[in-house]
Structures are given as C-alpha cells and as structure tokens.
Amino acid sequence: MKRSKVSRVAAPTAAPYQRSLPVHGVIENDEYSNEMLGVRMFENMKMALFFSWIQGQMNKDKRDQKP
C-alpha cells in the first residue's frame, strides 16, 4: 500500500472544531499539536473502517449473487 506524506500545513481542516495550523514558524503549543494529530488519526481510522465495511458489504453481495 502506498503512503503519501502530508505536511501539517497542507492537511485540509474539514471539521468545524479544527483550527488551521500556522503556515510558518514553530508550533509553540505541543499539547494542541498532539491533539490535532490525535484528531486526524481518529478521523483516518473512521474512514478506514468505513471503507473496509463497504468493501465487506460488496464482497458479501457478490457471494450472494452467485448461482
């Protein structure tokens, strides 16, 4: 599986509870930084679970349709 590197600055903030990170400079608040990484990891895990579930449903449908 290919992985692409995403910088903290380039990552889109889709949820209203997320704030955009500063474009330049050092992030001074490590707690905020860690929280953002945790939120992104959680969102990624939810999406992975969703797509895995969809794939399982599609495989189940294919098995059920075989004569």
PDB file as gemmi writes it, atoms N, CA and C in Angstrom:
CRYST1    1.000    1.000    1.000  90.00  90.00  90.00 P 1                      
ATOM      1  N   MET A   1       0.845  -1.172   0.000  1.00  0.00           N  
ATOM      2  CA  MET A   1       0.000   0.000   0.000  1.00  0.00           C  
ATOM      3  C   MET A   1       0.888   1.232   0.000  1.00  0.00           C  
ATOM      4  N   LYS A   2       0.563   2.179  -0.859  1.00  0.00           N  
ATOM      5  CA  LYS A   2       1.350   3.401  -0.936  1.00  0.00           C  
ATOM      6  C   LYS A   2       0.890   4.379   0.137  1.00  0.00           C  
ATOM      7  N   ARG A   3       1.849   5.105   0.679  1.00  0.00           N  
ATOM      8  CA  ARG A   3       1.539   6.146   1.655  1.00  0.00           C  
ATOM      9  C   ARG A   3       2.116   7.454   1.154  1.00  0.00           C  
ATOM     10  N   SER A   4       1.349   8.496   1.272  1.00  0.00           N  
ATOM     11  CA  SER A   4       1.864   9.801   0.887  1.00  0.00           C  
ATOM     12  C   SER A   4       2.091  10.622   2.148  1.00  0.00           C  
ATOM     13  N   LYS A   5       3.142  11.404   2.115  1.00  0.00           N  
ATOM     14  CA  LYS A   5       3.437  12.244   3.261  1.00  0.00           C  
ATOM     15  C   LYS A   5       2.643  13.542   3.137  1.00  0.00           C  
ATOM     16  N   VAL A   6       1.985  13.898   4.210  1.00  0.00           N  
ATOM     17  CA  VAL A   6       1.202  15.121   4.236  1.00  0.00           C  
ATOM     18  C   VAL A   6       1.765  15.995   5.335  1.00  0.00           C  
ATOM     19  N   SER A   7       2.126  17.188   4.970  1.00  0.00           N  
ATOM     20  CA  SER A   7       2.628  18.097   5.991  1.00  0.00           C  
ATOM     21  C   SER A   7       1.460  18.605   6.823  1.00  0.00           C  
ATOM     22  N   ARG A   8       1.741  19.050   8.010  1.00  0.00           N  
ATOM     23  CA  ARG A   8       0.681  19.545   8.882  1.00  0.00           C  
ATOM     24  C   ARG A   8       0.001  20.763   8.266  1.00  0.00           C  
ATOM     25  N   VAL A   9       0.732  21.535   7.525  1.00  0.00           N  
ATOM     26  CA  VAL A   9       0.188  22.763   6.942  1.00  0.00           C  
ATOM     27  C   VAL A   9      -0.735  22.431   5.782  1.00  0.00           C  
ATOM     28  N   ALA A  10      -0.410  21.423   4.990  1.00  0.00           N  
ATOM     29  CA  ALA A  10      -1.161  21.123   3.779  1.00  0.00           C  
ATOM     30  C   ALA A  10      -2.449  20.353   4.051  1.00  0.00           C  
ATOM     31  N   ALA A  11      -2.592  19.777   5.226  1.00  0.00           N  
ATOM     32  CA  ALA A  11      -3.767  18.970   5.521  1.00  0.00           C  
ATOM     33  C   ALA A  11      -5.002  19.851   5.639  1.00  0.00           C  
ATOM     34  N   PRO A  12      -6.073  19.490   4.912  1.00  0.00           N  
ATOM     35  CA  PRO A  12      -7.298  20.291   4.994  1.00  0.00           C  
ATOM     36  C   PRO A  12      -7.986  20.099   6.342  1.00  0.00           C  
ATOM     37  N   THR A  13      -8.654  21.123   6.795  1.00  0.00           N  
ATOM     38  CA  THR A  13      -9.394  21.023   8.048  1.00  0.00           C  
ATOM     39  C   THR A  13     -10.879  21.048   7.701  1.00  0.00           C  
ATOM     40  N   ALA A  14     -11.494  19.878   7.711  1.00  0.00           N  
ATOM     41  CA  ALA A  14     -12.880  19.752   7.281  1.00  0.00           C  
ATOM     42  C   ALA A  14     -13.857  19.969   8.434  1.00  0.00           C  
ATOM     43  N   ALA A  15     -13.489  19.556   9.623  1.00  0.00           N  
ATOM     44  CA  ALA A  15     -14.399  19.642  10.756  1.00  0.00           C  
ATOM     45  C   ALA A  15     -14.361  21.042  11.366  1.00  0.00           C  
ATOM     46  N   PRO A  16     -15.491  21.512  11.859  1.00  0.00           N  
ATOM     47  CA  PRO A  16     -15.538  22.869  12.410  1.00  0.00           C  
ATOM     48  C   PRO A  16     -14.729  23.033  13.697  1.00  0.00           C  
ATOM     49  N   TYR A  17     -14.425  21.938  14.387  1.00  0.00           N  
ATOM     50  CA  TYR A  17     -13.691  22.049  15.644  1.00  0.00           C  
ATOM     51  C   TYR A  17     -12.187  22.106  15.433  1.00  0.00           C  
ATOM     52  N   GLN A  18     -11.748  22.014  14.197  1.00  0.00           N  
ATOM     53  CA  GLN A  18     -10.318  22.062  13.922  1.00  0.00           C  
ATOM     54  C   GLN A  18      -9.918  23.476  13.521  1.00  0.00           C  
ATOM     55  N   ARG A  19      -8.761  23.906  14.001  1.00  0.00           N  
ATOM     56  CA  ARG A  19      -8.213  25.195  13.602  1.00  0.00           C  
ATOM     57  C   ARG A  19      -7.066  24.931  12.652  1.00  0.00           C  
ATOM     58  N   SER A  20      -6.836  25.865  11.733  1.00  0.00           N  
ATOM     59  CA  SER A  20      -5.716  25.679  10.820  1.00  0.00           C  
ATOM     60  C   SER A  20      -4.413  25.970  11.557  1.00  0.00           C  
ATOM     61  N   LEU A  21      -3.379  25.251  11.187  1.00  0.00           N  
ATOM     62  CA  LEU A  21      -2.072  25.427  11.805  1.00  0.00           C  
ATOM     63  C   LEU A  21      -1.334  26.584  11.139  1.00  0.00           C  
ATOM     64  N   PRO A  22      -0.415  27.212  11.845  1.00  0.00           N  
ATOM     65  CA  PRO A  22       0.324  28.322  11.248  1.00  0.00           C  
ATOM     66  C   PRO A  22       1.165  27.843  10.058  1.00  0.00           C  
ATOM     67  N   VAL A  23       1.260  28.703   9.054  1.00  0.00           N  
ATOM     68  CA  VAL A  23       1.980  28.352   7.842  1.00  0.00           C  
ATOM     69  C   VAL A  23       3.483  28.359   8.090  1.00  0.00           C  
ATOM     70  N   HIS A  24       3.968  29.346   8.800  1.00  0.00           N  
ATOM     71  CA  HIS A  24       5.398  29.458   9.071  1.00  0.00           C  
ATOM     72  C   HIS A  24       5.629  29.550  10.577  1.00  0.00           C  
ATOM     73  N   GLY A  25       6.817  29.197  10.960  1.00  0.00           N  
ATOM     74  CA  GLY A  25       7.174  29.326  12.365  1.00  0.00           C  
ATOM     75  C   GLY A  25       7.037  28.022  13.104  1.00  0.00           C  
ATOM     76  N   VAL A  26       7.466  28.046  14.338  1.00  0.00           N  
ATOM     77  CA  VAL A  26       7.440  26.861  15.181  1.00  0.00           C  
ATOM     78  C   VAL A  26       6.108  26.807  15.913  1.00  0.00           C  
ATOM     79  N   ILE A  27       5.566  25.614  15.994  1.00  0.00           N  
ATOM     80  CA  ILE A  27       4.326  25.449  16.754  1.00  0.00           C  
ATOM     81  C   ILE A  27       4.707  25.461  18.228  1.00  0.00           C  
ATOM     82  N   GLU A  28       4.206  26.440  18.943  1.00  0.00           N  
ATOM     83  CA  GLU A  28       4.607  26.608  20.336  1.00  0.00           C  
ATOM     84  C   GLU A  28       3.808  25.712  21.273  1.00  0.00           C  
ATOM     85  N   ASN A  29       2.594  25.411  20.939  1.00  0.00           N  
ATOM     86  CA  ASN A  29       1.722  24.659  21.830  1.00  0.00           C  
ATOM     87  C   ASN A  29       1.770  23.174  21.452  1.00  0.00           C  
ATOM     88  N   ASP A  30       2.623  22.407  22.124  1.00  0.00           N  
ATOM     89  CA  ASP A  30       2.756  20.985  21.820  1.00  0.00           C  
ATOM     90  C   ASP A  30       1.475  20.216  22.143  1.00  0.00           C  
ATOM     91  N   GLU A  31       0.770  20.645  23.171  1.00  0.00           N  
ATOM     92  CA  GLU A  31      -0.470  19.960  23.536  1.00  0.00           C  
ATOM     93  C   GLU A  31      -1.484  20.085  22.404  1.00  0.00           C  
ATOM     94  N   TYR A  32      -1.602  21.270  21.816  1.00  0.00           N  
ATOM     95  CA  TYR A  32      -2.510  21.489  20.691  1.00  0.00           C  
ATOM     96  C   TYR A  32      -2.061  20.655  19.492  1.00  0.00           C  
ATOM     97  N   SER A  33      -0.768  20.619  19.254  1.00  0.00           N  
ATOM     98  CA  SER A  33      -0.216  19.852  18.139  1.00  0.00           C  
ATOM     99  C   SER A  33      -0.537  18.371  18.304  1.00  0.00           C  
ATOM    100  N   ASN A  34      -0.322  17.842  19.480  1.00  0.00           N  
ATOM    101  CA  ASN A  34      -0.615  16.432  19.750  1.00  0.00           C  
ATOM    102  C   ASN A  34      -2.107  16.146  19.627  1.00  0.00           C  
ATOM    103  N   GLU A  35      -2.919  17.097  20.072  1.00  0.00           N  
ATOM    104  CA  GLU A  35      -4.362  16.926  19.973  1.00  0.00           C  
ATOM    105  C   GLU A  35      -4.790  16.871  18.502  1.00  0.00           C  
ATOM    106  N   MET A  36      -4.229  17.743  17.689  1.00  0.00           N  
ATOM    107  CA  MET A  36      -4.566  17.756  16.264  1.00  0.00           C  
ATOM    108  C   MET A  36      -4.151  16.438  15.596  1.00  0.00           C  
ATOM    109  N   LEU A  37      -2.976  15.944  15.944  1.00  0.00           N  
ATOM    110  CA  LEU A  37      -2.528  14.673  15.373  1.00  0.00           C  
ATOM    111  C   LEU A  37      -3.464  13.542  15.796  1.00  0.00           C  
ATOM    112  N   GLY A  38      -3.898  13.574  17.040  1.00  0.00           N  
ATOM    113  CA  GLY A  38      -4.831  12.563  17.529  1.00  0.00           C  
ATOM    114  C   GLY A  38      -6.168  12.624  16.811  1.00  0.00           C  
ATOM    115  N   VAL A  39      -6.661  13.841  16.582  1.00  0.00           N  
ATOM    116  CA  VAL A  39      -7.937  14.015  15.886  1.00  0.00           C  
ATOM    117  C   VAL A  39      -7.815  13.507  14.455  1.00  0.00           C  
ATOM    118  N   ARG A  40      -6.729  13.843  13.801  1.00  0.00           N  
ATOM    119  CA  ARG A  40      -6.534  13.383  12.422  1.00  0.00           C  
ATOM    120  C   ARG A  40      -6.413  11.865  12.358  1.00  0.00           C  
ATOM    121  N   MET A  41      -5.706  11.284  13.321  1.00  0.00           N  
ATOM    122  CA  MET A  41      -5.566   9.832  13.342  1.00  0.00           C  
ATOM    123  C   MET A  41      -6.933   9.183  13.545  1.00  0.00           C  
ATOM    124  N   PHE A  42      -7.735   9.743  14.433  1.00  0.00           N  
ATOM    125  CA  PHE A  42      -9.077   9.228  14.684  1.00  0.00           C  
ATOM    126  C   PHE A  42      -9.932   9.318  13.425  1.00  0.00           C  
ATOM    127  N   GLU A  43      -9.878  10.461  12.733  1.00  0.00           N  
ATOM    128  CA  GLU A  43     -10.649  10.637  11.501  1.00  0.00           C  
ATOM    129  C   GLU A  43     -10.190   9.640  10.439  1.00  0.00           C  
ATOM    130  N   ASN A  44      -8.894   9.419  10.332  1.00  0.00           N  
ATOM    131  CA  ASN A  44      -8.368   8.452   9.360  1.00  0.00           C  
ATOM    132  C   ASN A  44      -8.831   7.041   9.697  1.00  0.00           C  
ATOM    133  N   MET A  45      -8.842   6.704  10.974  1.00  0.00           N  
ATOM    134  CA  MET A  45      -9.292   5.374  11.377  1.00  0.00           C  
ATOM    135  C   MET A  45     -10.778   5.181  11.076  1.00  0.00           C  
ATOM    136  N   LYS A  46     -11.576   6.209  11.292  1.00  0.00           N  
ATOM    137  CA  LYS A  46     -13.005   6.121  10.968  1.00  0.00           C  
ATOM    138  C   LYS A  46     -13.206   5.888   9.480  1.00  0.00           C  
ATOM    139  N   MET A  47     -12.449   6.613   8.648  1.00  0.00           N  
ATOM    140  CA  MET A  47     -12.580   6.447   7.204  1.00  0.00           C  
ATOM    141  C   MET A  47     -12.128   5.053   6.780  1.00  0.00           C  
ATOM    142  N   ALA A  48     -11.038   4.559   7.360  1.00  0.00           N  
ATOM    143  CA  ALA A  48     -10.547   3.223   7.022  1.00  0.00           C  
ATOM    144  C   ALA A  48     -11.585   2.169   7.401  1.00  0.00           C  
ATOM    145  N   LEU A  49     -12.191   2.319   8.555  1.00  0.00           N  
ATOM    146  CA  LEU A  49     -13.218   1.386   8.989  1.00  0.00           C  
ATOM    147  C   LEU A  49     -14.421   1.427   8.063  1.00  0.00           C  
ATOM    148  N   PHE A  50     -14.813   2.632   7.653  1.00  0.00           N  
ATOM    149  CA  PHE A  50     -15.953   2.796   6.755  1.00  0.00           C  
ATOM    150  C   PHE A  50     -15.693   2.101   5.416  1.00  0.00           C  
ATOM    151  N   PHE A  51     -14.511   2.358   4.825  1.00  0.00           N  
ATOM    152  CA  PHE A  51     -14.210   1.756   3.532  1.00  0.00           C  
ATOM    153  C   PHE A  51     -14.053   0.240   3.645  1.00  0.00           C  
ATOM    154  N   SER A  52     -13.529  -0.224   4.753  1.00  0.00           N  
ATOM    155  CA  SER A  52     -13.417  -1.663   4.971  1.00  0.00           C  
ATOM    156  C   SER A  52     -14.802  -2.288   5.062  1.00  0.00           C  
ATOM    157  N   TRP A  53     -15.719  -1.627   5.741  1.00  0.00           N  
ATOM    158  CA  TRP A  53     -17.091  -2.115   5.871  1.00  0.00           C  
ATOM    159  C   TRP A  53     -17.772  -2.154   4.506  1.00  0.00           C  
ATOM    160  N   ILE A  54     -17.588  -1.086   3.705  1.00  0.00           N  
ATOM    161  CA  ILE A  54     -18.181  -1.035   2.368  1.00  0.00           C  
ATOM    162  C   ILE A  54     -17.641  -2.182   1.515  1.00  0.00           C  
ATOM    163  N   GLN A  55     -16.330  -2.401   1.572  1.00  0.00           N  
ATOM    164  CA  GLN A  55     -15.726  -3.479   0.795  1.00  0.00           C  
ATOM    165  C   GLN A  55     -16.291  -4.832   1.230  1.00  0.00           C  
ATOM    166  N   GLY A  56     -16.465  -5.024   2.513  1.00  0.00           N  
ATOM    167  CA  GLY A  56     -17.058  -6.261   3.019  1.00  0.00           C  
ATOM    168  C   GLY A  56     -18.476  -6.454   2.523  1.00  0.00           C  
ATOM    169  N   GLN A  57     -19.246  -5.370   2.502  1.00  0.00           N  
ATOM    170  CA  GLN A  57     -20.627  -5.444   2.003  1.00  0.00           C  
ATOM    171  C   GLN A  57     -20.643  -5.810   0.518  1.00  0.00           C  
ATOM    172  N   MET A  58     -19.725  -5.216  -0.251  1.00  0.00           N  
ATOM    173  CA  MET A  58     -19.663  -5.516  -1.680  1.00  0.00           C  
ATOM    174  C   MET A  58     -19.283  -6.975  -1.905  1.00  0.00           C  
ATOM    175  N   ASN A  59     -18.319  -7.485  -1.141  1.00  0.00           N  
ATOM    176  CA  ASN A  59     -17.919  -8.886  -1.264  1.00  0.00           C  
ATOM    177  C   ASN A  59     -19.059  -9.814  -0.869  1.00  0.00           C  
ATOM    178  N   LYS A  60     -19.791  -9.428   0.168  1.00  0.00           N  
ATOM    179  CA  LYS A  60     -20.930 -10.228   0.617  1.00  0.00           C  
ATOM    180  C   LYS A  60     -21.997 -10.278  -0.479  1.00  0.00           C  
ATOM    181  N   ASP A  61     -22.267  -9.144  -1.117  1.00  0.00           N  
ATOM    182  CA  ASP A  61     -23.252  -9.097  -2.204  1.00  0.00           C  
ATOM    183  C   ASP A  61     -22.823  -9.964  -3.384  1.00  0.00           C  
ATOM    184  N   LYS A  62     -21.522  -9.936  -3.702  1.00  0.00           N  
ATOM    185  CA  LYS A  62     -21.016 -10.760  -4.816  1.00  0.00           C  
ATOM    186  C   LYS A  62     -21.201 -12.245  -4.507  1.00  0.00           C  
ATOM    187  N   ARG A  63     -20.920 -12.637  -3.267  1.00  0.00           N  
ATOM    188  CA  ARG A  63     -21.083 -14.045  -2.888  1.00  0.00           C  
ATOM    189  C   ARG A  63     -22.548 -14.463  -2.948  1.00  0.00           C  
ATOM    190  N   ASP A  64     -23.435 -13.576  -2.536  1.00  0.00           N  
ATOM    191  CA  ASP A  64     -24.872 -13.891  -2.517  1.00  0.00           C  
ATOM    192  C   ASP A  64     -25.457 -13.984  -3.925  1.00  0.00           C  
ATOM    193  N   GLN A  65     -24.865 -13.291  -4.890  1.00  0.00           N  
ATOM    194  CA  GLN A  65     -25.408 -13.252  -6.241  1.00  0.00           C  
ATOM    195  C   GLN A  65     -24.974 -14.446  -7.096  1.00  0.00           C  
ATOM    196  N   LYS A  66     -23.968 -15.201  -6.669  1.00  0.00           N  
ATOM    197  CA  LYS A  66     -23.511 -16.350  -7.460  1.00  0.00           C  
ATOM    198  C   LYS A  66     -24.579 -17.424  -7.448  1.00  0.00           C  
ATOM    199  N   PRO A  67     -24.858 -17.992  -8.661  1.00  0.00           N  
ATOM    200  CA  PRO A  67     -25.927 -19.020  -8.750  1.00  0.00           C  
ATOM    201  C   PRO A  67     -25.502 -20.351  -8.205  1.00  0.00           C  
TER     202      PRO A  67                                                      
END                                                                             
